[in-house]
Amino acid sequence: MSITLTPAAADKVRTLMAQPEQAGATGLRVKVAGGGCSGLSYQIALERAAEEHDTIYESEGVTIFLDAKSALFITGTEIDYHESMMGSGFAFQNPNAKGTCGCGTSFTA
């Protein structure tokens, strides 16, 4: 299983990568870190290259870098991007999450 992006999320990542301050970015790092109101939190960042032990996926034409530790918690996750009058941001549909917080940026596994 892999990490996938919806077309909306992939479009947003490509838009961000095209900004001058992101010159040289080749993909999206998806990571899990301790913290957040539910114990684990999602982190994403644009990266220039994969790290030594990353698994590399491609979804909707976007390269995704995932480290082995994070893969234990988010393999199979779909990342979407929403825009509304109430705000915008990436949303994670994680089949491994046992619970999530109200803001949707942290989870328990």
C-alpha positions in Angstrom: 0.0 0.0 0.0 1.1 3.5 -0.5 0.2 7.1 0.2 -2.1 8.7 -2.4 -3.0 12.2 -3.3 -6.4 13.3 -4.6 -6.2 15.5 -7.8 -6.9 18.6 -5.6 -4.1 17.8 -3.3 -1.7 17.1 -6.2 -2.6 20.4 -7.8 -2.0 22.3 -4.6 1.4 20.6 -4.1 2.4 21.4 -7.7 1.3 25.0 -7.2 3.5 25.2 -4.0 6.4 23.6 -5.7 6.2 26.2 -8.5 6.8 29.1 -6.1 10.3 30.7 -6.4 11.1 30.0 -2.7 10.6 26.3 -3.4 13.1 26.1 -6.3 14.7 22.7 -6.4 11.8 20.8 -4.5 11.2 17.5 -6.2 8.6 15.9 -3.9 6.4 16.0 -0.9 7.6 14.5 2.4 4.8 13.0 4.5 5.8 12.2 8.1 4.3 11.3 11.4 5.7 12.9 14.6 4.8 12.5 18.3 2.5 15.3 19.5 -0.8 16.9 18.9 -3.9 16.5 20.9 -4.3 12.8 20.0 -0.7 11.7 20.3 0.6 11.6 16.7 0.5 14.4 14.2 0.9 14.6 10.5 3.7 16.7 8.9 4.2 17.6 5.3 7.0 19.5 3.6 8.4 20.0 0.2 11.8 18.4 -0.2 14.7 18.5 -2.7 15.5 14.7 -2.4 14.7 11.5 -0.7 16.6 10.5 2.4 18.6 7.2 2.4 15.9 4.8 3.8 12.8 6.5 2.3 10.2 4.7 0.3 9.3 6.7 -2.7 5.8 6.8 -4.1 4.2 8.6 -7.0 0.6 9.8 -7.0 -1.2 12.0 -9.5 2.3 12.9 -10.9 3.7 14.0 -7.5 6.6 12.3 -5.9 6.1 11.4 -2.2 8.9 10.6 0.3 8.0 8.4 3.3 10.3 7.2 6.0 9.9 3.7 7.5 8.8 4.8 10.9 6.0 7.0 9.5 5.0 4.2 7.1 3.9 2.1 10.1 1.2 4.6 11.0 0.1 6.1 7.6 0.5 3.5 4.8 -2.8 3.5 2.9 -3.6 7.2 3.7 -5.2 9.4 1.1 -4.4 13.1 1.3 -6.9 15.6 0.0 -6.9 19.4 -0.2 -10.0 21.5 0.6 -10.7 25.2 0.2 -13.7 26.9 1.7 -14.8 30.1 3.3 -13.9 28.6 6.7 -10.3 27.9 5.6 -8.2 25.7 3.5 -5.7 22.9 4.1 -4.7 19.3 3.6 -6.9 16.6 5.0 -5.8 13.0 5.8 -8.0 9.9 5.4 -5.9 7.4 7.4 -7.3 3.8 7.6 -4.8 3.1 10.5 -6.2 5.9 12.8 -8.1 4.6 15.8 -9.2 8.2 16.7 -8.6 11.7 15.6 -8.8 15.2 17.2 -11.3 17.8 16.2 -8.8 19.7 14.0 -7.9 16.6 12.0 -4.2 17.1 12.2 -3.5 14.5 14.9 -4.5 10.9 15.5 -4.1 7.8 17.6 -3.0 4.5 16.1 
